[in-house]
Amino acid sequence: MMRKDSPTFEAVGTLDELQAVLLMKNLKKIAEDIGRIMSGKKTKVNLVTEIEKLEKKVIPVNKFMIFSNKKAVYLNWVRTIVRRAERRMVKLEDKKELEYLNKLSKYFYLLAIIEEQK
């Protein structure tokens, strides 16, 4: 029997929280990918392509961002949950999932910046 504070439960619990927050704003494709990570399946969203598109829209940032736009604040909050999930997954040593989560945090950071720069 696994303890509730085991690294696996910590990781899955954080991914579950992330999925719930994603579904609050109807981000179904990414939420489905988080579900795939929790069940050990391969993710489907190509974040590299999405990040490249977003990077073309961002005005370069050379300072620490403090978001004030409501949507940007939400997107940054999602990013922080992704980063926590990534830290929890480190203990499980699943490099493929860590790479996905790392890219996902960058994706949400770029979305937040774009929203803030509107």
For each residue, the residues with C-beta under 8 A, 3 or more apart:
1:
2: 6 8 9
3: 6 9
4: 9
5: 9 10
6: 2 3 9 10
7: 10 11 88 91 92
8: 2 11 12 92
9: 2 3 4 5 6 12 13
10: 5 6 7 13 14 88 91
11: 7 8 14 15 85 88 89 91 92
12: 8 9 15 16 38
13: 9 10 16 17
14: 10 11 17 18 81 84 85 88
15: 11 12 18 19 34 37 38 85 88
16: 12 13 19 20 38
17: 13 14 20 21 81
18: 14 15 21 22 34 78 81 82 85
19: 15 16 22 23 31 34 35 38
20: 16 17 23 24
21: 17 18 24 25 77 78 81
22: 18 19 25 27 28 30 31 34 78
23: 19 20 26 27 28 31
24: 20 21
25: 21 22 74
26: 23
27: 22 23 30 31
28: 22 23 31 32
29: 32 33 44 45
30: 22 27 33 34 45 104
31: 19 22 23 27 28 34 35
32: 28 29 35 36 44
33: 29 30 36 37 43 44 45 100
34: 15 18 19 22 30 31 37 38
35: 19 31 32 38 39
36: 32 33 39 41 42 43 44
37: 15 33 34 40 41 43 97 100 101
38: 12 15 16 19 34 35
39: 35 36
40: 37
41: 36 37
42: 36
43: 33 36 37 97 100
44: 29 32 33 36
45: 29 30 33 50
46: 49 50
47: 50 51 100 103 104 106 107
48: 51 52 103
49: 46 52 53
50: 45 46 47 53 54 107
51: 47 48 54 55 103 106 107 110
52: 48 49 55 56
53: 49 50 56 57
54: 50 51 57 58 107 110 111 114
55: 51 52 58 110
56: 52 53
57: 53 54 110 114
58: 54 55 61 110 113 114 117
59: 113 117
60:
61: 58 65 113
62:
63:
64:
65: 61 76 112 113 116
66:
67: 72 73 75 76 112 115 116
68: 72 73 116
69: 72 73 115 116 118
70: 73 74
71: 74 75 115
72: 67 68 69 75 76 112 113 115 116
73: 67 68 69 70 76 77 112
74: 25 70 71 77 78
75: 67 71 72 78 79 108 109 111 112 115
76: 65 67 72 73 79 80 108 109 112
77: 21 73 74 80 81
78: 18 21 22 74 75 81 82 108
79: 75 76 82 83 105 108 109 112
80: 76 77 83 84
81: 14 17 18 21 77 78 84 85
82: 18 78 79 85 86 101 104 105 108
83: 79 80 86 87 101 105
84: 14 80 81 87 88
85: 11 14 15 18 81 82 88 89 101
86: 82 83 89 90 98 101 102 105
87: 83 84 90
88: 7 10 11 14 15 84 85 91 92
89: 11 85 86 92 94 97 98 101
90: 86 87 93 98
91: 7 10 11 88
92: 7 8 11 88 89 97
93: 90
94: 89 97 98
95: 98 99
96: 99 100
97: 37 43 89 92 94 100 101
98: 86 89 90 94 95 101 102
99: 95 96 102 103
100: 33 37 43 47 96 97 103 104
101: 37 82 83 85 86 89 97 98 104 105
102: 86 98 99 105 106
103: 47 48 51 99 100 106 107
104: 30 47 82 100 101 107 108
105: 79 82 83 86 101 102 108 109
106: 47 51 102 103 109 110
107: 47 50 51 54 103 104 110 111
108: 75 76 78 79 82 104 105 111 112
109: 75 76 79 105 106 112 113
110: 51 54 55 57 58 106 107 113 114
111: 54 75 107 108 114 115
112: 65 67 72 73 75 76 79 108 109 115 116
113: 58 59 61 65 72 109 110 116 117
114: 54 57 58 110 111 117 118
115: 67 69 71 72 75 111 112 118
116: 65 67 68 69 72 112 113
117: 58 59 113 114
118: 69 114 115
